[in-house]
Amino acid sequence: MDTDEIEKFSRMFKALSNPGRLRILLELASCIPKEGFSGTQQEQENSQQNFAQCLGLAQSTVSHHFKELRQAGLLYMRRDGQKTIISVNFEALESIQKLLK
């Protein structure tokens, strides 16, 4: 494993060391269809505002955690009008799984 890969995994694990971020990622991933990672983009995305309401957290708190998870490469984020749409980077989760095997 090269230095860049070690740095990438270090950023991921640092982001996931926060209990709030880990909870958010687990909750978001559970919203994604379980029949693999081939669901449509629409099925894999959730509005940030709706997700904050679902978790019972302030939108600003969820927004901060989403930013940290995105910077760690665990989430994708894009704008759709006034909403921020998020989706899980399942390839990153698979790479963590392979690392831990």
C-alpha positions as CSV (number, residue, x, y, z in Angstrom):
1,M,0.0,0.0,0.0
2,D,1.5,3.4,-1.0
3,T,1.6,6.6,1.0
4,D,-1.4,8.1,-0.9
5,E,-3.6,5.2,0.0
6,I,-2.6,5.3,3.6
7,E,-3.5,9.0,3.7
8,K,-6.8,8.3,2.1
9,F,-7.8,5.6,4.6
10,S,-6.5,7.8,7.5
11,R,-8.9,10.6,6.4
12,M,-11.8,8.1,6.2
13,F,-11.1,6.6,9.6
14,K,-10.7,10.1,11.1
15,A,-14.0,11.2,9.8
16,L,-15.7,8.0,11.1
17,S,-14.1,8.3,14.5
18,N,-16.8,10.9,15.3
19,P,-19.9,9.1,16.7
20,G,-22.2,11.6,15.0
21,R,-20.6,11.2,11.6
22,L,-20.6,7.4,11.9
23,R,-24.2,7.4,12.8
24,I,-25.1,9.7,9.9
25,L,-23.2,7.5,7.4
26,L,-24.8,4.3,8.8
27,E,-28.3,5.8,8.7
28,L,-27.8,7.1,5.2
29,A,-26.3,3.8,3.9
30,S,-29.4,2.0,5.4
31,C,-31.6,4.2,3.2
32,I,-30.0,2.8,0.1
33,P,-31.5,-0.3,-1.5
34,K,-29.8,-3.4,-0.2
35,E,-29.7,-5.1,-3.7
36,G,-26.2,-4.0,-4.2
37,F,-24.9,-0.7,-5.3
38,S,-26.6,-0.5,-8.7
39,G,-29.7,1.4,-7.6
40,T,-30.6,4.5,-9.6
41,Q,-29.1,7.8,-8.6
42,Q,-32.5,9.0,-7.4
43,E,-32.9,5.9,-5.1
44,Q,-29.4,6.5,-3.7
45,E,-29.9,10.1,-2.8
46,N,-31.6,11.9,0.0
47,S,-32.1,15.6,0.6
48,Q,-29.9,17.0,3.4
49,Q,-32.9,18.8,4.9
50,N,-35.0,15.7,5.1
51,F,-32.2,13.7,6.5
52,A,-31.6,16.2,9.3
53,Q,-35.3,16.0,10.2
54,C,-35.1,12.2,10.2
55,L,-32.1,12.2,12.6
56,G,-33.6,14.9,14.8
57,L,-30.5,17.1,14.4
58,A,-30.1,20.7,13.5
59,Q,-29.5,21.1,9.7
60,S,-26.3,23.0,10.4
61,T,-24.9,20.1,12.4
62,V,-25.8,17.6,9.7
63,S,-24.4,19.9,7.1
64,H,-21.0,20.1,9.0
65,H,-20.9,16.3,9.3
66,F,-21.8,15.9,5.6
67,K,-18.9,18.2,4.7
68,E,-16.5,16.2,6.8
69,L,-17.7,12.9,5.3
70,R,-17.5,14.4,1.7
71,Q,-13.9,15.6,2.3
72,A,-13.0,12.1,3.5
73,G,-14.4,10.7,0.3
74,L,-17.3,8.8,1.9
75,L,-20.1,10.9,0.4
76,Y,-20.9,12.7,-2.8
77,M,-22.7,16.0,-2.7
78,R,-24.3,18.1,-5.4
79,R,-26.6,21.1,-5.6
80,D,-30.1,20.8,-7.0
81,G,-31.7,24.2,-6.9
82,Q,-31.7,25.2,-3.3
83,K,-31.2,21.7,-2.0
84,T,-28.0,19.8,-1.5
85,I,-28.3,16.2,-2.6
86,I,-26.1,13.6,-1.0
87,S,-25.3,10.0,-1.8
88,V,-23.0,7.4,-0.3
89,N,-19.7,6.6,-2.0
90,F,-20.1,2.8,-1.8
91,E,-16.7,2.3,-3.6
92,A,-15.0,3.9,-0.6
93,L,-16.9,1.6,1.8
94,E,-15.9,-1.4,-0.2
95,S,-12.3,-0.3,-0.1
96,I,-12.5,0.0,3.7
97,Q,-14.0,-3.5,3.8
98,K,-11.2,-4.9,1.7
99,L,-8.6,-3.2,3.8
100,L,-10.0,-4.8,7.0
101,K,-10.2,-8.3,5.6
